[in-house]
């Protein structure tokens, strides 16, 4: 699990590079399938006594068109 503050730090490091600023953003599912991000929402929890009062939810969708093969991890 990643908290919002740590997520922000990671994203800031990625976006220092001009290459990543124009990169496609996808999520890899546990089965290896790649999905496009469709929406990111901030939701409030209504559970009394919960330490996590809010959550970021990322909705995904099937990629439009065929994706090329990944050649390496940078």
N, CA, C and O atoms as a Maestro MAE file, in Angstrom:
{
 s_m_m2io_version
 :::
 2.0.0
}

f_m_ct {
 s_m_title
 :::
 protein
 m_atom[296] {
  # First column is atom index #
  i_m_mmod_type
  r_m_x_coord
  r_m_y_coord
  r_m_z_coord
  i_m_residue_number
  s_m_chain_name
  s_m_pdb_residue_name
  s_m_pdb_atom_name
  i_m_atomic_number
  :::
  1 25 0.839 -1.177 0.000 1 A "UNK " " N  " 7
  2 3 0.000 0.000 0.000 1 A "UNK " " CA " 6
  3 2 0.886 1.244 0.000 1 A "UNK " " C  " 6
  4 15 1.896 1.286 0.703 1 A "UNK " " O  " 8
  5 25 0.517 2.243 -0.776 2 A "UNK " " N  " 7
  6 3 1.260 3.494 -0.859 2 A "UNK " " CA " 6
  7 2 0.353 4.623 -0.374 2 A "UNK " " C  " 6
  8 15 -0.797 4.726 -0.800 2 A "UNK " " O  " 8
  9 25 0.864 5.454 0.503 3 A "UNK " " N  " 7
  10 3 0.117 6.631 0.977 3 A "UNK " " CA " 6
  11 2 0.265 7.764 -0.032 3 A "UNK " " C  " 6
  12 15 1.204 7.768 -0.828 3 A "UNK " " O  " 8
  13 25 -0.651 8.716 -0.004 4 A "UNK " " N  " 7
  14 3 -0.661 9.826 -0.946 4 A "UNK " " CA " 6
  15 2 0.622 10.637 -0.947 4 A "UNK " " C  " 6
  16 15 1.096 11.051 -2.005 4 A "UNK " " O  " 8
  17 25 1.189 10.866 0.235 5 A "UNK " " N  " 7
  18 3 2.413 11.675 0.338 5 A "UNK " " CA " 6
  19 2 3.580 10.997 -0.380 5 A "UNK " " C  " 6
  20 15 4.330 11.656 -1.101 5 A "UNK " " O  " 8
  21 25 3.735 9.694 -0.190 6 A "UNK " " N  " 7
  22 3 4.805 8.943 -0.854 6 A "UNK " " CA " 6
  23 2 4.553 8.876 -2.360 6 A "UNK " " C  " 6
  24 15 5.491 8.944 -3.154 6 A "UNK " " O  " 8
  25 25 3.293 8.742 -2.745 7 A "UNK " " N  " 7
  26 3 2.914 8.707 -4.163 7 A "UNK " " CA " 6
  27 2 3.325 10.014 -4.837 7 A "UNK " " C  " 6
  28 15 3.856 10.002 -5.948 7 A "UNK " " O  " 8
  29 25 3.082 11.120 -4.177 8 A "UNK " " N  " 7
  30 3 3.454 12.442 -4.715 8 A "UNK " " CA " 6
  31 2 4.960 12.562 -4.905 8 A "UNK " " C  " 6
  32 15 5.414 13.069 -5.931 8 A "UNK " " O  " 8
  33 25 5.740 12.101 -3.928 9 A "UNK " " N  " 7
  34 3 7.203 12.167 -4.021 9 A "UNK " " CA " 6
  35 2 7.697 11.360 -5.220 9 A "UNK " " C  " 6
  36 15 8.569 11.810 -5.963 9 A "UNK " " O  " 8
  37 25 7.127 10.154 -5.404 10 A "UNK " " N  " 7
  38 3 7.527 9.319 -6.548 10 A "UNK " " CA " 6
  39 2 7.183 9.988 -7.869 10 A "UNK " " C  " 6
  40 15 8.003 10.004 -8.787 10 A "UNK " " O  " 8
  41 25 5.980 10.541 -7.976 11 A "UNK " " N  " 7
  42 3 5.571 11.203 -9.218 11 A "UNK " " CA " 6
  43 2 6.439 12.419 -9.517 11 A "UNK " " C  " 6
  44 15 6.815 12.648 -10.667 11 A "UNK " " O  " 8
  45 25 6.759 13.202 -8.485 12 A "UNK " " N  " 7
  46 3 7.619 14.375 -8.686 12 A "UNK " " CA " 6
  47 2 8.983 13.976 -9.249 12 A "UNK " " C  " 6
  48 15 9.521 14.664 -10.116 12 A "UNK " " O  " 8
  49 25 9.545 12.868 -8.761 13 A "UNK " " N  " 7
  50 3 10.839 12.402 -9.267 13 A "UNK " " CA " 6
  51 2 10.732 11.974 -10.729 13 A "UNK " " C  " 6
  52 15 11.622 12.258 -11.530 13 A "UNK " " O  " 8
  53 25 9.639 11.291 -11.072 14 A "UNK " " N  " 7
  54 3 9.451 10.866 -12.463 14 A "UNK " " CA " 6
  55 2 9.322 12.056 -13.398 14 A "UNK " " C  " 6
  56 15 9.893 12.044 -14.488 14 A "UNK " " O  " 8
  57 25 8.588 13.080 -12.997 15 A "UNK " " N  " 7
  58 3 8.289 14.184 -13.896 15 A "UNK " " CA " 6
  59 2 9.399 15.214 -14.010 15 A "UNK " " C  " 6
  60 15 9.211 16.244 -14.657 15 A "UNK " " O  " 8
  61 25 10.552 14.965 -13.399 16 A "UNK " " N  " 7
  62 3 11.718 15.815 -13.609 16 A "UNK " " CA " 6
  63 2 12.277 15.608 -15.017 16 A "UNK " " C  " 6
  64 15 12.913 16.506 -15.570 16 A "UNK " " O  " 8
  65 25 12.047 14.442 -15.592 17 A "UNK " " N  " 7
  66 3 12.568 14.096 -16.916 17 A "UNK " " CA " 6
  67 2 11.570 14.465 -18.010 17 A "UNK " " C  " 6
  68 15 10.388 14.144 -17.887 17 A "UNK " " O  " 8
  69 25 12.016 15.133 -19.080 18 A "UNK " " N  " 7
  70 3 11.113 15.438 -20.200 18 A "UNK " " CA " 6
  71 2 10.550 14.172 -20.862 18 A "UNK " " C  " 6
  72 15 9.448 14.195 -21.410 18 A "UNK " " O  " 8
  73 25 11.298 13.084 -20.811 19 A "UNK " " N  " 7
  74 3 10.841 11.825 -21.402 19 A "UNK " " CA " 6
  75 2 9.572 11.337 -20.712 19 A "UNK " " C  " 6
  76 15 8.627 10.924 -21.385 19 A "UNK " " O  " 8
  77 25 9.536 11.377 -19.385 20 A "UNK " " N  " 7
  78 3 8.364 10.882 -18.661 20 A "UNK " " CA " 6
  79 2 7.182 11.834 -18.734 20 A "UNK " " C  " 6
  80 15 6.047 11.407 -18.523 20 A "UNK " " O  " 8
  81 25 7.406 13.091 -19.021 21 A "UNK " " N  " 7
  82 3 6.306 14.043 -19.091 21 A "UNK " " CA " 6
  83 2 5.357 13.725 -20.239 21 A "UNK " " C  " 6
  84 15 4.177 14.068 -20.165 21 A "UNK " " O  " 8
  85 25 5.835 13.084 -21.293 22 A "UNK " " N  " 7
  86 3 4.993 12.708 -22.432 22 A "UNK " " CA " 6
  87 2 4.734 11.209 -22.509 22 A "UNK " " C  " 6
  88 15 4.184 10.729 -23.500 22 A "UNK " " O  " 8
  89 25 5.119 10.466 -21.480 23 A "UNK " " N  " 7
  90 3 4.952 9.009 -21.496 23 A "UNK " " CA " 6
  91 2 3.494 8.618 -21.220 23 A "UNK " " C  " 6
  92 15 2.779 9.303 -20.488 23 A "UNK " " O  " 8
  93 25 3.078 7.515 -21.816 24 A "UNK " " N  " 7
  94 3 1.748 6.963 -21.550 24 A "UNK " " CA " 6
  95 2 1.740 6.403 -20.130 24 A "UNK " " C  " 6
  96 15 2.723 5.803 -19.696 24 A "UNK " " O  " 8
  97 25 0.650 6.593 -19.411 25 A "UNK " " N  " 7
  98 3 0.540 6.113 -18.028 25 A "UNK " " CA " 6
  99 2 -0.391 4.912 -18.010 25 A "UNK " " C  " 6
  100 15 -1.543 5.003 -18.434 25 A "UNK " " O  " 8
  101 25 0.116 3.779 -17.512 26 A "UNK " " N  " 7
  102 3 -0.681 2.555 -17.430 26 A "UNK " " CA " 6
  103 2 -0.471 1.905 -16.063 26 A "UNK " " C  " 6
  104 15 0.459 2.238 -15.329 26 A "UNK " " O  " 8
  105 25 -1.357 0.976 -15.749 27 A "UNK " " N  " 7
  106 3 -1.263 0.170 -14.535 27 A "UNK " " CA " 6
  107 2 -1.131 -1.282 -14.966 27 A "UNK " " C  " 6
  108 15 -1.845 -1.744 -15.855 27 A "UNK " " O  " 8
  109 25 -0.205 -1.999 -14.323 28 A "UNK " " N  " 7
  110 3 -0.051 -3.428 -14.609 28 A "UNK " " CA " 6
  111 2 -0.803 -4.224 -13.552 28 A "UNK " " C  " 6
  112 15 -0.548 -4.079 -12.357 28 A "UNK " " O  " 8
  113 25 -1.729 -5.065 -13.998 29 A "UNK " " N  " 7
  114 3 -2.509 -5.910 -13.105 29 A "UNK " " CA " 6
  115 2 -1.679 -7.125 -12.681 29 A "UNK " " C  " 6
  116 15 -0.688 -7.447 -13.337 29 A "UNK " " O  " 8
  117 25 -2.067 -7.805 -11.594 30 A "UNK " " N  " 7
  118 3 -1.308 -8.980 -11.146 30 A "UNK " " CA " 6
  119 2 -1.139 -10.066 -12.207 30 A "UNK " " C  " 6
  120 15 -0.177 -10.833 -12.154 30 A "UNK " " O  " 8
  121 25 -2.063 -10.143 -13.173 31 A "UNK " " N  " 7
  122 3 -1.952 -11.159 -14.233 31 A "UNK " " CA " 6
  123 2 -1.052 -10.712 -15.386 31 A "UNK " " C  " 6
  124 15 -0.912 -11.434 -16.374 31 A "UNK " " O  " 8
  125 25 -0.432 -9.510 -15.269 32 A "UNK " " N  " 7
  126 3 0.466 -9.010 -16.294 32 A "UNK " " CA " 6
  127 2 -0.198 -8.138 -17.347 32 A "UNK " " C  " 6
  128 15 0.484 -7.575 -18.203 32 A "UNK " " O  " 8
  129 25 -1.519 -8.020 -17.295 33 A "UNK " " N  " 7
  130 3 -2.250 -7.200 -18.266 33 A "UNK " " CA " 6
  131 2 -2.025 -5.713 -17.968 33 A "UNK " " C  " 6
  132 15 -2.026 -5.295 -16.810 33 A "UNK " " O  " 8
  133 25 -1.833 -4.921 -19.033 34 A "UNK " " N  " 7
  134 3 -1.629 -3.481 -18.905 34 A "UNK " " CA " 6
  135 2 -2.939 -2.761 -19.193 34 A "UNK " " C  " 6
  136 15 -3.620 -3.068 -20.172 34 A "UNK " " O  " 8
  137 25 -3.296 -1.791 -18.329 35 A "UNK " " N  " 7
  138 3 -4.538 -1.033 -18.469 35 A "UNK " " CA " 6
  139 2 -4.228 0.462 -18.461 35 A "UNK " " C  " 6
  140 15 -3.294 0.899 -17.788 35 A "UNK " " O  " 8
  141 25 -5.010 1.251 -19.207 36 A "UNK " " N  " 7
  142 3 -4.895 2.708 -19.208 36 A "UNK " " CA " 6
  143 2 -5.663 3.280 -18.026 36 A "UNK " " C  " 6
  144 15 -6.679 2.718 -17.616 36 A "UNK " " O  " 8
  145 25 -5.186 4.397 -17.475 37 A "UNK " " N  " 7
  146 3 -5.896 5.082 -16.402 37 A "UNK " " CA " 6
  147 2 -7.001 5.923 -17.027 37 A "UNK " " C  " 6
  148 15 -6.743 6.734 -17.917 37 A "UNK " " O  " 8
  149 25 -8.236 5.728 -16.559 38 A "UNK " " N  " 7
  150 3 -9.384 6.464 -17.082 38 A "UNK " " CA " 6
  151 2 -9.743 7.638 -16.175 38 A "UNK " " C  " 6
  152 15 -10.190 8.678 -16.657 38 A "UNK " " O  " 8
  153 25 -9.550 7.479 -14.864 39 A "UNK " " N  " 7
  154 3 -9.998 8.504 -13.918 39 A "UNK " " CA " 6
  155 2 -9.295 8.302 -12.584 39 A "UNK " " C  " 6
  156 15 -9.000 7.171 -12.197 39 A "UNK " " O  " 8
  157 25 -9.026 9.397 -11.880 40 A "UNK " " N  " 7
  158 3 -8.504 9.347 -10.516 40 A "UNK " " CA " 6
  159 2 -9.432 10.188 -9.657 40 A "UNK " " C  " 6
  160 15 -9.696 11.348 -9.972 40 A "UNK " " O  " 8
  161 25 -9.939 9.595 -8.551 41 A "UNK " " N  " 7
  162 3 -10.903 10.278 -7.693 41 A "UNK " " CA " 6
  163 2 -10.430 10.266 -6.245 41 A "UNK " " C  " 6
  164 15 -9.747 9.338 -5.812 41 A "UNK " " O  " 8
  165 25 -10.798 11.305 -5.503 42 A "UNK " " N  " 7
  166 3 -10.573 11.362 -4.064 42 A "UNK " " CA " 6
  167 2 -11.902 11.054 -3.400 42 A "UNK " " C  " 6
  168 15 -12.884 11.763 -3.618 42 A "UNK " " O  " 8
  169 25 -11.943 10.003 -2.590 43 A "UNK " " N  " 7
  170 3 -13.170 9.576 -1.928 43 A "UNK " " CA " 6
  171 2 -12.998 9.651 -0.410 43 A "UNK " " C  " 6
  172 15 -11.899 9.470 0.114 43 A "UNK " " O  " 8
  173 25 -14.089 9.918 0.272 44 A "UNK " " N  " 7
  174 3 -14.077 10.014 1.729 44 A "UNK " " CA " 6
  175 2 -14.659 8.744 2.324 44 A "UNK " " C  " 6
  176 15 -15.697 8.260 1.871 44 A "UNK " " O  " 8
  177 25 -13.987 8.195 3.351 45 A "UNK " " N  " 7
  178 3 -14.502 7.027 4.066 45 A "UNK " " CA " 6
  179 2 -15.485 7.486 5.138 45 A "UNK " " C  " 6
  180 15 -15.246 8.496 5.800 45 A "UNK " " O  " 8
  181 25 -16.557 6.779 5.312 46 A "UNK " " N  " 7
  182 3 -17.558 7.105 6.321 46 A "UNK " " CA " 6
  183 2 -17.552 6.068 7.452 46 A "UNK " " C  " 6
  184 15 -18.585 5.824 8.077 46 A "UNK " " O  " 8
  185 25 -16.405 5.468 7.710 47 A "UNK " " N  " 7
  186 3 -16.291 4.452 8.754 47 A "UNK " " CA " 6
  187 2 -15.796 5.128 10.027 47 A "UNK " " C  " 6
  188 15 -14.724 5.733 10.022 47 A "UNK " " O  " 8
  189 25 -16.559 5.037 11.125 48 A "UNK " " N  " 7
  190 3 -16.164 5.640 12.398 48 A "UNK " " CA " 6
  191 2 -14.936 4.940 12.955 48 A "UNK " " C  " 6
  192 15 -14.861 3.712 12.953 48 A "UNK " " O  " 8
  193 25 -13.979 5.716 13.429 49 A "UNK " " N  " 7
  194 3 -12.769 5.158 14.017 49 A "UNK " " CA " 6
  195 2 -11.732 4.710 13.006 49 A "UNK " " C  " 6
  196 15 -10.710 4.143 13.392 49 A "UNK " " O  " 8
  197 25 -11.963 4.945 11.726 50 A "UNK " " N  " 7
  198 3 -11.002 4.537 10.710 50 A "UNK " " CA " 6
  199 2 -9.819 5.503 10.687 50 A "UNK " " C  " 6
  200 15 -10.002 6.717 10.779 50 A "UNK " " O  " 8
  201 25 -8.618 4.968 10.566 51 A "UNK " " N  " 7
  202 3 -7.417 5.802 10.459 51 A "UNK " " CA " 6
  203 2 -7.319 6.421 9.068 51 A "UNK " " C  " 6
  204 15 -6.732 7.490 8.900 51 A "UNK " " O  " 8
  205 25 -7.878 5.765 8.098 52 A "UNK " " N  " 7
  206 3 -7.848 6.242 6.712 52 A "UNK " " CA " 6
  207 2 -9.175 6.930 6.423 52 A "UNK " " C  " 6
  208 15 -10.179 6.268 6.160 52 A "UNK " " O  " 8
  209 25 -9.180 8.253 6.472 53 A "UNK " " N  " 7
  210 3 -10.416 9.003 6.274 53 A "UNK " " CA " 6
  211 2 -10.725 9.239 4.797 53 A "UNK " " C  " 6
  212 15 -11.873 9.503 4.439 53 A "UNK " " O  " 8
  213 25 -9.708 9.146 3.938 54 A "UNK " " N  " 7
  214 3 -9.887 9.380 2.502 54 A "UNK " " CA " 6
  215 2 -9.077 8.354 1.714 54 A "UNK " " C  " 6
  216 15 -8.160 7.725 2.242 54 A "UNK " " O  " 8
  217 25 -9.430 8.201 0.459 55 A "UNK " " N  " 7
  218 3 -8.667 7.305 -0.410 55 A "UNK " " CA " 6
  219 2 -8.645 7.853 -1.834 55 A "UNK " " C  " 6
  220 15 -9.600 8.487 -2.284 55 A "UNK " " O  " 8
  221 25 -7.553 7.603 -2.525 56 A "UNK " " N  " 7
  222 3 -7.451 7.903 -3.954 56 A "UNK " " CA " 6
  223 2 -7.814 6.627 -4.699 56 A "UNK " " C  " 6
  224 15 -7.244 5.569 -4.434 56 A "UNK " " O  " 8
  225 25 -8.751 6.720 -5.623 57 A "UNK " " N  " 7
  226 3 -9.178 5.555 -6.390 57 A "UNK " " CA " 6
  227 2 -8.847 5.804 -7.856 57 A "UNK " " C  " 6
  228 15 -9.208 6.837 -8.419 57 A "UNK " " O  " 8
  229 25 -8.160 4.851 -8.464 58 A "UNK " " N  " 7
  230 3 -7.768 4.944 -9.862 58 A "UNK " " CA " 6
  231 2 -8.608 3.956 -10.657 58 A "UNK " " C  " 6
  232 15 -8.515 2.747 -10.446 58 A "UNK " " O  " 8
  233 25 -9.431 4.468 -11.576 59 A "UNK " " N  " 7
  234 3 -10.225 3.608 -12.455 59 A "UNK " " CA " 6
  235 2 -9.423 3.352 -13.725 59 A "UNK " " C  " 6
  236 15 -8.758 4.250 -14.242 59 A "UNK " " O  " 8
  237 25 -9.490 2.125 -14.219 60 A "UNK " " N  " 7
  238 3 -8.742 1.752 -15.413 60 A "UNK " " CA " 6
  239 2 -9.681 1.295 -16.515 60 A "UNK " " C  " 6
  240 15 -10.835 0.943 -16.266 60 A "UNK " " O  " 8
  241 25 -9.163 1.308 -17.742 61 A "UNK " " N  " 7
  242 3 -9.922 0.836 -18.905 61 A "UNK " " CA " 6
  243 2 -8.976 0.116 -19.855 61 A "UNK " " C  " 6
  244 15 -7.756 0.262 -19.773 61 A "UNK " " O  " 8
  245 25 -9.559 -0.659 -20.752 62 A "UNK " " N  " 7
  246 3 -8.763 -1.364 -21.756 62 A "UNK " " CA " 6
  247 2 -8.040 -0.350 -22.638 62 A "UNK " " C  " 6
  248 15 -8.629 0.670 -22.997 62 A "UNK " " O  " 8
  249 25 -6.772 -0.603 -22.998 63 A "UNK " " N  " 7
  250 3 -6.056 0.312 -23.891 63 A "UNK " " CA " 6
  251 2 -6.722 0.368 -25.266 63 A "UNK " " C  " 6
  252 15 -7.218 -0.635 -25.779 63 A "UNK " " O  " 8
  253 25 -6.717 1.565 -25.843 64 A "UNK " " N  " 7
  254 3 -7.252 1.745 -27.189 64 A "UNK " " CA " 6
  255 2 -6.160 1.380 -28.189 64 A "UNK " " C  " 6
  256 15 -5.088 1.986 -28.173 64 A "UNK " " O  " 8
  257 25 -6.406 0.415 -29.047 65 A "UNK " " N  " 7
  258 3 -5.421 -0.008 -30.037 65 A "UNK " " CA " 6
  259 2 -4.401 -0.969 -29.443 65 A "UNK " " C  " 6
  260 15 -4.355 -1.191 -28.233 65 A "UNK " " O  " 8
  261 25 -3.602 -1.520 -30.310 66 A "UNK " " N  " 7
  262 3 -2.578 -2.488 -29.900 66 A "UNK " " CA " 6
  263 2 -1.366 -1.762 -29.313 66 A "UNK " " C  " 6
  264 15 -0.940 -0.727 -29.826 66 A "UNK " " O  " 8
  265 25 -0.830 -2.309 -28.252 67 A "UNK " " N  " 7
  266 3 0.367 -1.753 -27.619 67 A "UNK " " CA " 6
  267 2 1.589 -2.530 -28.108 67 A "UNK " " C  " 6
  268 15 1.512 -3.735 -28.350 67 A "UNK " " O  " 8
  269 25 2.713 -1.833 -28.252 68 A "UNK " " N  " 7
  270 3 3.956 -2.481 -28.629 68 A "UNK " " CA " 6
  271 2 4.528 -3.280 -27.480 68 A "UNK " " C  " 6
  272 15 4.143 -3.086 -26.327 68 A "UNK " " O  " 8
  273 25 5.437 -4.170 -27.789 69 A "UNK " " N  " 7
  274 3 6.085 -5.004 -26.786 69 A "UNK " " CA " 6
  275 2 7.057 -4.135 -25.964 69 A "UNK " " C  " 6
  276 15 7.769 -3.296 -26.516 69 A "UNK " " O  " 8
  277 25 7.072 -4.348 -24.652 70 A "UNK " " N  " 7
  278 3 7.999 -3.622 -23.778 70 A "UNK " " CA " 6
  279 2 9.388 -4.232 -23.964 70 A "UNK " " C  " 6
  280 15 9.551 -5.447 -23.848 70 A "UNK " " O  " 8
  281 25 10.388 -3.398 -24.253 71 A "UNK " " N  " 7
  282 3 11.736 -3.908 -24.527 71 A "UNK " " CA " 6
  283 2 12.659 -3.844 -23.322 71 A "UNK " " C  " 6
  284 15 13.595 -4.638 -23.226 71 A "UNK " " O  " 8
  285 25 12.416 -2.904 -22.388 72 A "UNK " " N  " 7
  286 3 13.240 -2.864 -21.173 72 A "UNK " " CA " 6
  287 2 12.627 -1.919 -20.159 72 A "UNK " " C  " 6
  288 15 11.790 -1.078 -20.486 72 A "UNK " " O  " 8
  289 25 13.063 -2.077 -18.930 73 A "UNK " " N  " 7
  290 3 12.640 -1.226 -17.812 73 A "UNK " " CA " 6
  291 2 13.759 -0.221 -17.551 73 A "UNK " " C  " 6
  292 15 14.916 -0.615 -17.408 73 A "UNK " " O  " 8
  293 25 13.435 1.060 -17.488 74 A "UNK " " N  " 7
  294 3 14.451 2.093 -17.283 74 A "UNK " " CA " 6
  295 2 14.600 2.448 -15.824 74 A "UNK " " C  " 6
  296 15 15.415 3.303 -15.477 74 A "UNK " " O  " 8
  :::
 }
 m_bond[295] {
  # First column is bond index #
  i_m_from
  i_m_to
  i_m_order
  :::
  1 1 2 1
  2 2 3 1
  3 3 4 2
  4 3 5 1
  5 5 6 1
  6 6 7 1
  7 7 8 2
  8 7 9 1
  9 9 10 1
  10 10 11 1
  11 11 12 2
  12 11 13 1
  13 13 14 1
  14 14 15 1
  15 15 16 2
  16 15 17 1
  17 17 18 1
  18 18 19 1
  19 19 20 2
  20 19 21 1
  21 21 22 1
  22 22 23 1
  23 23 24 2
  24 23 25 1
  25 25 26 1
  26 26 27 1
  27 27 28 2
  28 27 29 1
  29 29 30 1
  30 30 31 1
  31 31 32 2
  32 31 33 1
  33 33 34 1
  34 34 35 1
  35 35 36 2
  36 35 37 1
  37 37 38 1
  38 38 39 1
  39 39 40 2
  40 39 41 1
  41 41 42 1
  42 42 43 1
  43 43 44 2
  44 43 45 1
  45 45 46 1
  46 46 47 1
  47 47 48 2
  48 47 49 1
  49 49 50 1
  50 50 51 1
  51 51 52 2
  52 51 53 1
  53 53 54 1
  54 54 55 1
  55 55 56 2
  56 55 57 1
  57 57 58 1
  58 58 59 1
  59 59 60 2
  60 59 61 1
  61 61 62 1
  62 62 63 1
  63 63 64 2
  64 63 65 1
  65 65 66 1
  66 66 67 1
  67 67 68 2
  68 67 69 1
  69 69 70 1
  70 70 71 1
  71 71 72 2
  72 71 73 1
  73 73 74 1
  74 74 75 1
  75 75 76 2
  76 75 77 1
  77 77 78 1
  78 78 79 1
  79 79 80 2
  80 79 81 1
  81 81 82 1
  82 82 83 1
  83 83 84 2
  84 83 85 1
  85 85 86 1
  86 86 87 1
  87 87 88 2
  88 87 89 1
  89 89 90 1
  90 90 91 1
  91 91 92 2
  92 91 93 1
  93 93 94 1
  94 94 95 1
  95 95 96 2
  96 95 97 1
  97 97 98 1
  98 98 99 1
  99 99 100 2
  100 99 101 1
  101 101 102 1
  102 102 103 1
  103 103 104 2
  104 103 105 1
  105 105 106 1
  106 106 107 1
  107 107 108 2
  108 107 109 1
  109 109 110 1
  110 110 111 1
  111 111 112 2
  112 111 113 1
  113 113 114 1
  114 114 115 1
  115 115 116 2
  116 115 117 1
  117 117 118 1
  118 118 119 1
  119 119 120 2
  120 119 121 1
  121 121 122 1
  122 122 123 1
  123 123 124 2
  124 123 125 1
  125 125 126 1
  126 126 127 1
  127 127 128 2
  128 127 129 1
  129 129 130 1
  130 130 131 1
  131 131 132 2
  132 131 133 1
  133 133 134 1
  134 134 135 1
  135 135 136 2
  136 135 137 1
  137 137 138 1
  138 138 139 1
  139 139 140 2
  140 139 141 1
  141 141 142 1
  142 142 143 1
  143 143 144 2
  144 143 145 1
  145 145 146 1
  146 146 147 1
  147 147 148 2
  148 147 149 1
  149 149 150 1
  150 150 151 1
  151 151 152 2
  152 151 153 1
  153 153 154 1
  154 154 155 1
  155 155 156 2
  156 155 157 1
  157 157 158 1
  158 158 159 1
  159 159 160 2
  160 159 161 1
  161 161 162 1
  162 162 163 1
  163 163 164 2
  164 163 165 1
  165 165 166 1
  166 166 167 1
  167 167 168 2
  168 167 169 1
  169 169 170 1
  170 170 171 1
  171 171 172 2
  172 171 173 1
  173 173 174 1
  174 174 175 1
  175 175 176 2
  176 175 177 1
  177 177 178 1
  178 178 179 1
  179 179 180 2
  180 179 181 1
  181 181 182 1
  182 182 183 1
  183 183 184 2
  184 183 185 1
  185 185 186 1
  186 186 187 1
  187 187 188 2
  188 187 189 1
  189 189 190 1
  190 190 191 1
  191 191 192 2
  192 191 193 1
  193 193 194 1
  194 194 195 1
  195 195 196 2
  196 195 197 1
  197 197 198 1
  198 198 199 1
  199 199 200 2
  200 199 201 1
  201 201 202 1
  202 202 203 1
  203 203 204 2
  204 203 205 1
  205 205 206 1
  206 206 207 1
  207 207 208 2
  208 207 209 1
  209 209 210 1
  210 210 211 1
  211 211 212 2
  212 211 213 1
  213 213 214 1
  214 214 215 1
  215 215 216 2
  216 215 217 1
  217 217 218 1
  218 218 219 1
  219 219 220 2
  220 219 221 1
  221 221 222 1
  222 222 223 1
  223 223 224 2
  224 223 225 1
  225 225 226 1
  226 226 227 1
  227 227 228 2
  228 227 229 1
  229 229 230 1
  230 230 231 1
  231 231 232 2
  232 231 233 1
  233 233 234 1
  234 234 235 1
  235 235 236 2
  236 235 237 1
  237 237 238 1
  238 238 239 1
  239 239 240 2
  240 239 241 1
  241 241 242 1
  242 242 243 1
  243 243 244 2
  244 243 245 1
  245 245 246 1
  246 246 247 1
  247 247 248 2
  248 247 249 1
  249 249 250 1
  250 250 251 1
  251 251 252 2
  252 251 253 1
  253 253 254 1
  254 254 255 1
  255 255 256 2
  256 255 257 1
  257 257 258 1
  258 258 259 1
  259 259 260 2
  260 259 261 1
  261 261 262 1
  262 262 263 1
  263 263 264 2
  264 263 265 1
  265 265 266 1
  266 266 267 1
  267 267 268 2
  268 267 269 1
  269 269 270 1
  270 270 271 1
  271 271 272 2
  272 271 273 1
  273 273 274 1
  274 274 275 1
  275 275 276 2
  276 275 277 1
  277 277 278 1
  278 278 279 1
  279 279 280 2
  280 279 281 1
  281 281 282 1
  282 282 283 1
  283 283 284 2
  284 283 285 1
  285 285 286 1
  286 286 287 1
  287 287 288 2
  288 287 289 1
  289 289 290 1
  290 290 291 1
  291 291 292 2
  292 291 293 1
  293 293 294 1
  294 294 295 1
  295 295 296 2
  :::
 }
}
